């Protein structure tokens, strides 16, 4: 996919999002990257803690298969 095609697809996906909170989060992320030319995302202390907690759960074998999560989400959204 060329850069032009990628940008076009990206615009199309953004146009499909109706959740204002998600749009704001995406905007903040992209704006920070564009303004700072930062190639690495900086995690907040809270995000880092959650990531570490997740890694700990993985090490303990506390996992949920992706297909199970998809099914659960589908059920939740249909309620």
C-alpha positions in Angstrom: 0.0 0.0 0.0 1.4 3.4 -1.0 1.6 6.3 1.4 -1.3 8.0 -0.4 -3.4 4.9 -0.2 -2.5 4.4 3.4 -3.5 8.0 4.2 -6.7 7.6 2.4 -7.6 4.4 4.2 -6.7 6.1 7.5 -9.0 9.0 6.8 -11.8 6.6 5.9 -11.3 4.7 9.1 -11.4 7.9 11.2 -14.6 9.0 9.4 -16.2 5.8 10.7 -15.4 6.4 14.4 -18.4 8.0 16.2 -16.9 7.9 19.7 -15.7 11.4 20.6 -13.4 10.1 23.4 -11.6 7.7 21.0 -11.3 10.5 18.4 -9.7 12.8 21.0 -7.3 10.1 22.1 -6.3 9.4 18.5 -5.9 13.1 17.8 -3.7 13.7 20.8 -1.5 10.8 19.9 -1.1 11.8 16.3 -0.7 15.5 17.1 2.0 14.7 19.7 3.8 12.6 17.1 3.5 15.2 14.4 4.5 18.2 16.5 7.4 16.5 18.2 8.6 14.2 15.4 8.8 11.7 18.2 9.3 8.2 17.0 8.6 6.6 20.4 5.5 6.9 22.4 6.0 8.0 26.0 4.0 6.0 28.6 2.6 7.7 31.6 3.3 6.2 35.1 -0.3 4.7 35.1 0.1 3.2 31.6 3.5 1.7 32.6 2.0 0.2 35.8 -0.8 -1.3 33.8 1.6 -2.7 31.3 3.7 -4.2 34.0 0.6 -5.7 35.7 -0.4 -7.2 32.3 3.0 -8.7 31.8 2.8 -10.2 35.3 -0.6 -11.8 34.5 0.9 -13.3 31.3 3.8 -14.8 33.2 1.2 -16.4 35.6 -0.7 -17.9 32.7 -3.7 -15.6 33.2 -4.7 -15.3 29.6 -7.9 -15.1 27.6 -7.8 -16.3 24.0 -8.5 -13.6 21.4 -11.5 -15.5 20.0 -13.0 -15.7 23.5 -12.6 -11.9 23.9 -14.2 -11.3 20.5 -17.2 -13.4 21.4 -17.6 -11.7 24.7 -17.5 -8.3 23.1 -20.0 -9.3 20.5 -22.3 -10.5 23.3 -21.9 -7.3 25.3 -22.6 -5.1 22.3 -25.8 -7.0 21.5 -27.3 -6.4 24.9 
